[in-house]
Amino acid sequence: MAASIDDPSRRGAAWMLLAVALFALMDAGMKWLAADYPPLQVATLRGAAALPLVFAWVLLGGRAATLLRVHWRLHLVRGALGIAMMAGFVYGLARMPMSTAYAIVFVAPLLVTAMAVPILGERVGPRRWTAIALGMAGVLVVLRPTGEGVMTLAGLALLGAAACYAAAAITVRILAQRDSTEAMVFWFLLLLALGAGALAWPDWRPMRAHDVWAVAGVGVSGALAQVALTHAFRLAEASRIAPLEYTGLVWVVLLDLGVWGVLPDTPTWIGAAIIIASGLYLLRRERVLAIGAQP
């Protein structure tokens, strides 16, 4: 009996690990493209390349009807936040190692909790506020504003991307109560492709033939990652598998070393450790509070 109870959680964890690895590959493809194309163009390609595959996934699942029963205003807000997030993330990704970029954006879960207080009216106790403050201190360690660190426009763009991601996650919490997962994924990608494409059009650069494989890789890995993520959260509790997102740091360190021949410096490792520890404590604390709130 115990094995049957644990199996869904194990399978959910496996899907989550796969999703994280695929998202890391997608981000590596975007970093590769960002060396030659503007951030908004890369954001457009990310949305457009994955959209046909995601639409096929929706059709195969027989969920096409759910695409029209949606909360349009929130989808538009989420789309705008997604464009800003992707542009900032790609801009920073092009100018620093992936591991450093990931260390900064790992602060996003902490920002989600902080934003949930004024936007959703959630209550956050002193322990969770302390975890949030420590996580932000970890970001300062990575950015090193008083030294010769990465407190640059790229670092600030990544921090802004994390803030946009957190705000978009708040909209997802609201949308998830009404709209299907397929609708949220489809409309996000479509709005990203159309919105970023319109903004990128004045500076659009013609695609070179040898970059098509990178665009295809971004689309395939992004679409498969989204499917894997959906399976993960369907099979296991979010509080159990969300910490596995931090395994992405392992993948990006390997990609940084294997593709670009760089490794994060000591302050980045220390800052990342502080941010991850704060995030893990926050997740554990939220799980404890959720269990205590059950009748």
C-alpha positions as YAML, in Angstrom:
chain: A
units: angstrom
residues:
- id: 1
  name: MET
  ca: [0.00, 0.00, 0.00]
- id: 2
  name: ALA
  ca: [2.81, 2.41, 0.92]
- id: 3
  name: ALA
  ca: [4.52, 1.77, -2.38]
- id: 4
  name: SER
  ca: [1.35, 2.65, -4.32]
- id: 5
  name: ILE
  ca: [1.04, 5.89, -2.38]
- id: 6
  name: ASP
  ca: [4.65, 6.84, -3.00]
- id: 7
  name: ASP
  ca: [4.70, 5.96, -6.71]
- id: 8
  name: PRO
  ca: [2.86, 9.10, -7.92]
- id: 9
  name: SER
  ca: [5.21, 11.30, -5.89]
- id: 10
  name: ARG
  ca: [8.25, 9.52, -7.29]
- id: 11
  name: ARG
  ca: [6.95, 9.82, -10.82]
- id: 12
  name: GLY
  ca: [6.12, 13.47, -10.20]
- id: 13
  name: ALA
  ca: [9.66, 14.07, -8.99]
- id: 14
  name: ALA
  ca: [11.07, 12.34, -12.07]
- id: 15
  name: TRP
  ca: [8.95, 14.50, -14.38]
- id: 16
  name: MET
  ca: [10.06, 17.60, -12.46]
- id: 17
  name: LEU
  ca: [13.74, 16.72, -12.81]
- id: 18
  name: LEU
  ca: [13.22, 16.18, -16.54]
- id: 19
  name: ALA
  ca: [11.39, 19.52, -16.87]
- id: 20
  name: VAL
  ca: [14.21, 21.38, -15.10]
- id: 21
  name: ALA
  ca: [16.84, 19.79, -17.36]
- id: 22
  name: LEU
  ca: [14.83, 20.65, -20.48]
- id: 23
  name: PHE
  ca: [14.33, 24.25, -19.37]
- id: 24
  name: ALA
  ca: [18.10, 24.52, -18.83]
- id: 25
  name: LEU
  ca: [18.65, 23.32, -22.41]
- id: 26
  name: MET
  ca: [16.09, 25.83, -23.64]
- id: 27
  name: ASP
  ca: [17.87, 28.64, -21.79]
- id: 28
  name: ALA
  ca: [21.21, 27.54, -23.23]
- id: 29
  name: GLY
  ca: [19.69, 27.80, -26.70]
- id: 30
  name: MET
  ca: [18.42, 31.30, -25.93]
- id: 31
  name: LYS
  ca: [21.85, 32.33, -24.63]
- id: 32
  name: TRP
  ca: [23.38, 31.03, -27.87]
- id: 33
  name: LEU
  ca: [20.92, 33.04, -29.95]
- id: 34
  name: ALA
  ca: [21.26, 36.15, -27.77]
- id: 35
  name: ALA
  ca: [24.87, 36.52, -28.88]
- id: 36
  name: ASP
  ca: [23.65, 37.57, -32.35]
- id: 37
  name: TYR
  ca: [20.02, 38.68, -31.97]
- id: 38
  name: PRO
  ca: [18.25, 41.32, -29.81]
- id: 39
  name: PRO
  ca: [16.59, 40.11, -26.57]
- id: 40
  name: LEU
  ca: [13.06, 40.80, -27.80]
- id: 41
  name: GLN
  ca: [13.70, 38.86, -31.01]
- id: 42
  name: VAL
  ca: [14.96, 35.89, -28.98]
- id: 43
  name: ALA
  ca: [11.86, 36.15, -26.77]
- id: 44
  name: THR
  ca: [9.70, 36.10, -29.91]
- id: 45
  name: LEU
  ca: [11.48, 33.04, -31.25]
- id: 46
  name: ARG
  ca: [11.09, 31.27, -27.89]
- id: 47
  name: GLY
  ca: [7.31, 31.74, -27.96]
- id: 48
  name: ALA
  ca: [6.80, 31.09, -31.67]
- id: 49
  name: ALA
  ca: [9.00, 27.98, -31.81]
- id: 50
  name: ALA
  ca: [7.21, 26.21, -28.96]
- id: 51
  name: LEU
  ca: [3.67, 27.29, -29.87]
- id: 52
  name: PRO
  ca: [2.93, 24.72, -32.63]
- id: 53
  name: LEU
  ca: [4.11, 21.85, -30.43]
- id: 54
  name: VAL
  ca: [2.09, 23.04, -27.45]
- id: 55
  name: PHE
  ca: [-0.99, 23.45, -29.66]
- id: 56
  name: ALA
  ca: [-0.54, 19.86, -30.89]
- id: 57
  name: TRP
  ca: [-0.30, 18.75, -27.25]
- id: 58
  name: VAL
  ca: [-3.59, 20.54, -26.50]
- id: 59
  name: LEU
  ca: [-5.32, 18.94, -29.50]
- id: 60
  name: LEU
  ca: [-4.06, 15.45, -28.69]
- id: 61
  name: GLY
  ca: [-5.32, 15.84, -25.14]
- id: 62
  name: GLY
  ca: [-8.77, 16.83, -26.41]
- id: 63
  name: ARG
  ca: [-8.60, 20.11, -24.49]
- id: 64
  name: ALA
  ca: [-8.96, 22.61, -27.34]
- id: 65
  name: ALA
  ca: [-12.33, 23.81, -26.06]
- id: 66
  name: THR
  ca: [-10.73, 25.08, -22.85]
- id: 67
  name: LEU
  ca: [-8.62, 27.60, -24.79]
- id: 68
  name: LEU
  ca: [-11.54, 30.01, -25.19]
- id: 69
  name: ARG
  ca: [-13.01, 29.86, -21.68]
- id: 70
  name: VAL
  ca: [-10.41, 32.12, -20.10]
- id: 71
  name: HIS
  ca: [-9.97, 35.26, -18.01]
- id: 72
  name: TRP
  ca: [-8.74, 37.52, -20.83]
- id: 73
  name: ARG
  ca: [-7.62, 40.51, -18.76]
- id: 74
  name: LEU
  ca: [-5.38, 38.44, -16.52]
- id: 75
  name: HIS
  ca: [-3.94, 36.65, -19.53]
- id: 76
  name: LEU
  ca: [-3.04, 40.02, -21.06]
- id: 77
  name: VAL
  ca: [-1.39, 41.14, -17.83]
- id: 78
  name: ARG
  ca: [0.52, 37.87, -17.62]
- id: 79
  name: GLY
  ca: [1.54, 38.21, -21.27]
- id: 80
  name: ALA
  ca: [2.93, 41.72, -20.69]
- id: 81
  name: LEU
  ca: [4.83, 40.53, -17.62]
- id: 82
  name: GLY
  ca: [6.12, 37.57, -19.60]
- id: 83
  name: ILE
  ca: [7.48, 39.80, -22.36]
- id: 84
  name: ALA
  ca: [9.30, 42.00, -19.83]
- id: 85
  name: MET
  ca: [10.55, 38.93, -17.95]
- id: 86
  name: MET
  ca: [11.87, 37.20, -21.07]
- id: 87
  name: ALA
  ca: [13.52, 40.33, -22.44]
- id: 88
  name: GLY
  ca: [15.30, 41.01, -19.14]
- id: 89
  name: PHE
  ca: [16.30, 37.38, -18.71]
- id: 90
  name: VAL
  ca: [17.71, 37.05, -22.23]
- id: 91
  name: TYR
  ca: [19.54, 40.39, -21.92]
- id: 92
  name: GLY
  ca: [21.25, 39.26, -18.72]
- id: 93
  name: LEU
  ca: [21.81, 35.72, -20.00]
- id: 94
  name: ALA
  ca: [23.73, 37.04, -22.99]
- id: 95
  name: ARG
  ca: [26.12, 39.01, -20.77]
- id: 96
  name: MET
  ca: [27.00, 36.67, -17.92]
- id: 97
  name: PRO
  ca: [27.37, 32.95, -17.22]
- id: 98
  name: MET
  ca: [24.14, 30.95, -17.04]
- id: 99
  name: SER
  ca: [24.99, 29.89, -13.47]
- id: 100
  name: THR
  ca: [25.20, 33.53, -12.33]
- id: 101
  name: ALA
  ca: [21.95, 34.38, -14.10]
- id: 102
  name: TYR
  ca: [20.20, 31.40, -12.47]
- id: 103
  name: ALA
  ca: [21.55, 32.35, -9.04]
- id: 104
  name: ILE
  ca: [19.90, 35.77, -9.36]
- id: 105
  name: VAL
  ca: [16.54, 34.59, -10.71]
- id: 106
  name: PHE
  ca: [16.33, 31.90, -8.01]
- id: 107
  name: VAL
  ca: [15.10, 34.75, -5.79]
- id: 108
  name: ALA
  ca: [11.77, 34.69, -7.66]
- id: 109
  name: PRO
  ca: [10.00, 32.23, -5.27]
- id: 110
  name: LEU
  ca: [10.85, 34.53, -2.38]
- id: 111
  name: LEU
  ca: [9.41, 37.49, -4.27]
- id: 112
  name: VAL
  ca: [6.22, 35.51, -4.97]
- id: 113
  name: THR
  ca: [5.65, 35.13, -1.23]
- id: 114
  name: ALA
  ca: [6.40, 38.80, -0.59]
- id: 115
  name: MET
  ca: [4.04, 39.96, -3.40]
- id: 116
  name: ALA
  ca: [1.27, 37.66, -2.24]
- id: 117
  name: VAL
  ca: [0.83, 39.84, 0.85]
- id: 118
  name: PRO
  ca: [-0.35, 43.08, -0.85]
- id: 119
  name: ILE
  ca: [-1.88, 41.45, -3.95]
- id: 120
  name: LEU
  ca: [-3.59, 38.34, -2.60]
- id: 121
  name: GLY
  ca: [-3.93, 39.40, 1.02]
- id: 122
  name: GLU
  ca: [-1.96, 36.38, 2.27]
- id: 123
  name: ARG
  ca: [-0.40, 36.50, 5.71]
- id: 124
  name: VAL
  ca: [3.34, 36.02, 6.02]
- id: 125
  name: GLY
  ca: [4.86, 35.50, 9.45]
- id: 126
  name: PRO
  ca: [8.22, 36.75, 10.76]
- id: 127
  name: ARG
  ca: [10.03, 33.51, 9.91]
- id: 128
  name: ARG
  ca: [9.11, 33.71, 6.24]
- id: 129
  name: TRP
  ca: [9.94, 37.44, 6.11]
- id: 130
  name: THR
  ca: [13.34, 36.57, 7.55]
- id: 131
  name: ALA
  ca: [13.84, 33.95, 4.83]
- id: 132
  name: ILE
  ca: [12.90, 36.54, 2.19]
- id: 133
  name: ALA
  ca: [15.35, 39.08, 3.66]
- id: 134
  name: LEU
  ca: [18.15, 36.51, 3.72]
- id: 135
  name: GLY
  ca: [17.40, 35.56, 0.12]
- id: 136
  name: MET
  ca: [17.68, 39.19, -0.96]
- id: 137
  name: ALA
  ca: [20.97, 39.41, 0.95]
- id: 138
  name: GLY
  ca: [22.13, 36.43, -1.13]
- id: 139
  name: VAL
  ca: [21.29, 38.38, -4.29]
- id: 140
  name: LEU
  ca: [23.47, 41.25, -3.04]
- id: 141
  name: VAL
  ca: [26.32, 38.78, -2.50]
- id: 142
  name: VAL
  ca: [25.99, 37.69, -6.15]
- id: 143
  name: LEU
  ca: [25.65, 41.23, -7.49]
- id: 144
  name: ARG
  ca: [28.34, 42.68, -5.18]
- id: 145
  name: PRO
  ca: [27.22, 46.32, -5.54]
- id: 146
  name: THR
  ca: [30.14, 47.69, -3.51]
- id: 147
  name: GLY
  ca: [32.84, 45.74, -5.33]
- id: 148
  name: GLU
  ca: [33.81, 44.85, -8.86]
- id: 149
  name: GLY
  ca: [31.02, 42.34, -9.19]
- id: 150
  name: VAL
  ca: [28.11, 42.02, -11.56]
- id: 151
  name: MET
  ca: [26.05, 44.98, -10.35]
- id: 152
  name: THR
  ca: [25.60, 45.98, -13.95]
- id: 153
  name: LEU
  ca: [22.65, 46.63, -16.21]
- id: 154
  name: ALA
  ca: [22.63, 42.89, -16.98]
- id: 155
  name: GLY
  ca: [22.44, 41.98, -13.29]
- id: 156
  name: LEU
  ca: [19.65, 44.49, -12.69]
- id: 157
  name: ALA
  ca: [17.82, 43.21, -15.78]
- id: 158
  name: LEU
  ca: [17.87, 39.69, -14.32]
- id: 159
  name: LEU
  ca: [16.59, 40.97, -10.98]
- id: 160
  name: GLY
  ca: [13.81, 42.77, -12.85]
- id: 161
  name: ALA
  ca: [13.07, 39.55, -14.75]
- id: 162
  name: ALA
  ca: [12.76, 37.70, -11.42]
- id: 163
  name: ALA
  ca: [10.31, 40.36, -10.19]
- id: 164
  name: CYS
  ca: [8.23, 40.04, -13.38]
- id: 165
  name: TYR
  ca: [8.27, 36.26, -13.03]
- id: 166
  name: ALA
  ca: [7.03, 36.56, -9.46]
- id: 167
  name: ALA
  ca: [4.23, 38.93, -10.46]
- id: 168
  name: ALA
  ca: [3.26, 36.60, -13.32]
- id: 169
  name: ALA
  ca: [3.20, 33.69, -10.86]
- id: 170
  name: ILE
  ca: [0.66, 35.62, -8.78]
- id: 171
  name: THR
  ca: [-1.59, 35.88, -11.84]
- id: 172
  name: VAL
  ca: [-1.17, 32.11, -12.36]
- id: 173
  name: ARG
  ca: [-2.43, 31.48, -8.82]
- id: 174
  name: ILE
  ca: [-5.59, 33.36, -9.73]
- id: 175
  name: LEU
  ca: [-5.95, 31.93, -13.23]
- id: 176
  name: ALA
  ca: [-5.47, 28.34, -12.01]
- id: 177
  name: GLN
  ca: [-8.76, 28.61, -10.11]
- id: 178
  name: ARG
  ca: [-10.65, 29.12, -13.37]
- id: 179
  name: ASP
  ca: [-8.61, 28.40, -16.52]
- id: 180
  name: SER
  ca: [-7.04, 25.14, -17.69]
- id: 181
  name: THR
  ca: [-3.29, 24.54, -17.64]
- id: 182
  name: GLU
  ca: [-3.35, 24.12, -21.41]
- id: 183
  name: ALA
  ca: [-5.00, 27.54, -21.85]
- id: 184
  name: MET
  ca: [-2.46, 29.22, -19.57]
- id: 185
  name: VAL
  ca: [0.49, 27.73, -21.49]
- id: 186
  name: PHE
  ca: [-0.97, 28.36, -24.96]
- id: 187
  name: TRP
  ca: [-2.00, 31.97, -24.42]
- id: 188
  name: PHE
  ca: [1.24, 32.82, -22.65]
- id: 189
  name: LEU
  ca: [3.29, 31.60, -25.61]
- id: 190
  name: LEU
  ca: [1.01, 33.26, -28.17]
- id: 191
  name: LEU
  ca: [1.02, 36.62, -26.37]
- id: 192
  name: LEU
  ca: [4.79, 36.35, -25.91]
- id: 193
  name: ALA
  ca: [5.32, 35.69, -29.61]
- id: 194
  name: LEU
  ca: [2.96, 38.44, -30.79]
- id: 195
  name: GLY
  ca: [3.84, 41.09, -28.20]
- id: 196
  name: ALA
  ca: [7.60, 40.61, -28.25]
- id: 197
  name: GLY
  ca: [7.47, 40.26, -32.03]
- id: 198
  name: ALA
  ca: [5.74, 43.62, -32.43]
- id: 199
  name: LEU
  ca: [8.30, 45.30, -30.17]
- id: 200
  name: ALA
  ca: [11.23, 43.53, -31.85]
- id: 201
  name: TRP
  ca: [10.13, 44.26, -35.43]
- id: 202
  name: PRO
  ca: [11.96, 47.62, -35.88]
- id: 203
  name: ASP
  ca: [15.31, 45.98, -34.99]
- id: 204
  name: TRP
  ca: [14.59, 42.52, -36.40]
- id: 205
  name: ARG
  ca: [17.64, 40.78, -37.80]
- id: 206
  name: PRO
  ca: [17.35, 38.17, -40.58]
- id: 207
  name: MET
  ca: [17.82, 34.63, -39.32]
- id: 208
  name: ARG
  ca: [20.97, 32.88, -40.46]
- id: 209
  name: ALA
  ca: [20.57, 29.33, -41.73]
- id: 210
  name: HIS
  ca: [22.92, 27.78, -39.17]
- id: 211
  name: ASP
  ca: [20.88, 29.26, -36.28]
- id: 212
  name: VAL
  ca: [17.69, 27.44, -37.26]
- id: 213
  name: TRP
  ca: [18.76, 24.38, -35.27]
- id: 214
  name: ALA
  ca: [19.09, 26.52, -32.13]
- id: 215
  name: VAL
  ca: [15.58, 27.95, -32.62]
- id: 216
  name: ALA
  ca: [14.22, 24.43, -33.14]
- id: 217
  name: GLY
  ca: [16.02, 23.26, -30.02]
- id: 218
  name: VAL
  ca: [14.52, 26.08, -27.99]
- id: 219
  name: GLY
  ca: [11.05, 25.25, -29.27]
- id: 220
  name: VAL
  ca: [11.26, 21.48, -28.72]
- id: 221
  name: SER
  ca: [12.93, 21.64, -25.31]
- id: 222
  name: GLY
  ca: [10.58, 24.40, -24.14]
- id: 223
  name: ALA
  ca: [7.46, 22.53, -25.26]
- id: 224
  name: LEU
  ca: [8.60, 19.20, -23.79]
- id: 225
  name: ALA
  ca: [9.59, 20.95, -20.56]
- id: 226
  name: GLN
  ca: [6.12, 22.44, -20.24]
- id: 227
  name: VAL
  ca: [4.51, 19.03, -20.76]
- id: 228
  name: ALA
  ca: [6.85, 17.45, -18.18]
- id: 229
  name: LEU
  ca: [6.11, 20.24, -15.71]
- id: 230
  name: THR
  ca: [2.38, 19.74, -16.13]
- id: 231
  name: HIS
  ca: [2.73, 16.01, -15.47]
- id: 232
  name: ALA
  ca: [4.91, 16.70, -12.43]
- id: 233
  name: PHE
  ca: [2.38, 18.97, -10.73]
- id: 234
  name: ARG
  ca: [-0.47, 16.64, -11.64]
- id: 235
  name: LEU
  ca: [1.23, 13.66, -9.95]
- id: 236
  name: ALA
  ca: [2.82, 15.23, -6.86]
- id: 237
  name: GLU
  ca: [2.20, 18.02, -4.39]
- id: 238
  name: ALA
  ca: [3.82, 21.30, -5.37]
- id: 239
  name: SER
  ca: [5.56, 21.63, -2.00]
- id: 240
  name: ARG
  ca: [7.26, 18.26, -2.52]
- id: 241
  name: ILE
  ca: [8.65, 18.84, -6.00]
- id: 242
  name: ALA
  ca: [9.15, 22.63, -6.14]
- id: 243
  name: PRO
  ca: [12.59, 22.38, -4.42]
- id: 244
  name: LEU
  ca: [13.77, 20.27, -7.35]
- id: 245
  name: GLU
  ca: [13.80, 23.44, -9.45]
- id: 246
  name: TYR
  ca: [17.12, 24.24, -7.81]
- id: 247
  name: THR
  ca: [18.72, 21.26, -9.57]
- id: 248
  name: GLY
  ca: [18.75, 23.57, -12.57]
- id: 249
  name: LEU
  ca: [21.94, 25.09, -11.14]
- id: 250
  name: VAL
  ca: [23.74, 21.78, -11.71]
- id: 251
  name: TRP
  ca: [22.72, 21.71, -15.36]
- id: 252
  name: VAL
  ca: [23.68, 25.31, -16.09]
- id: 253
  name: VAL
  ca: [27.08, 24.90, -14.42]
- id: 254
  name: LEU
  ca: [27.71, 21.89, -16.69]
- id: 255
  name: LEU
  ca: [26.50, 23.84, -19.73]
- id: 256
  name: ASP
  ca: [28.62, 26.86, -18.81]
- id: 257
  name: LEU
  ca: [31.69, 24.64, -18.49]
- id: 258
  name: GLY
  ca: [31.03, 22.44, -21.51]
- id: 259
  name: VAL
  ca: [29.83, 25.07, -24.01]
- id: 260
  name: TRP
  ca: [31.31, 28.38, -22.87]
- id: 261
  name: GLY
  ca: [34.24, 27.21, -20.73]
- id: 262
  name: VAL
  ca: [33.37, 29.31, -17.67]
- id: 263
  name: LEU
  ca: [32.56, 28.58, -14.04]
- id: 264
  name: PRO
  ca: [30.88, 30.75, -11.37]
- id: 265
  name: ASP
  ca: [33.23, 32.54, -8.98]
- id: 266
  name: THR
  ca: [33.23, 32.10, -5.20]
- id: 267
  name: PRO
  ca: [30.84, 34.97, -4.35]
- id: 268
  name: THR
  ca: [28.31, 33.57, -6.85]
- id: 269
  name: TRP
  ca: [28.47, 30.14, -5.18]
- id: 270
  name: ILE
  ca: [28.03, 31.72, -1.73]
- id: 271
  name: GLY
  ca: [25.16, 33.95, -2.86]
- id: 272
  name: ALA
  ca: [23.45, 31.06, -4.65]
- id: 273
  name: ALA
  ca: [23.74, 28.90, -1.52]
- id: 274
  name: ILE
  ca: [22.11, 31.63, 0.59]
- id: 275
  name: ILE
  ca: [19.27, 32.14, -1.91]
- id: 276
  name: ILE
  ca: [18.61, 28.40, -2.31]
- id: 277
  name: ALA
  ca: [18.71, 27.79, 1.46]
- id: 278
  name: SER
  ca: [16.23, 30.64, 1.98]
- id: 279
  name: GLY
  ca: [13.96, 29.28, -0.74]
- id: 280
  name: LEU
  ca: [14.03, 25.76, 0.67]
- id: 281
  name: TYR
  ca: [13.24, 27.02, 4.17]
- id: 282
  name: LEU
  ca: [10.37, 29.09, 2.78]
- id: 283
  name: LEU
  ca: [8.93, 26.06, 0.97]
- id: 284
  name: ARG
  ca: [9.27, 23.94, 4.11]
- id: 285
  name: ARG
  ca: [7.62, 26.61, 6.24]
- id: 286
  name: GLU
  ca: [4.70, 26.98, 3.82]
- id: 287
  name: ARG
  ca: [4.23, 23.20, 3.85]
- id: 288
  name: VAL
  ca: [4.20, 23.14, 7.67]
- id: 289
  name: LEU
  ca: [1.62, 25.94, 7.75]
- id: 290
  name: ALA
  ca: [-0.52, 24.21, 5.09]
- id: 291
  name: ILE
  ca: [-0.54, 20.98, 7.13]
- id: 292
  name: GLY
  ca: [-1.42, 22.90, 10.29]
- id: 293
  name: ALA
  ca: [-4.33, 24.61, 8.52]
- id: 294
  name: GLN
  ca: [-5.93, 21.30, 7.54]
- id: 295
  name: PRO
  ca: [-8.94, 20.31, 9.66]
...
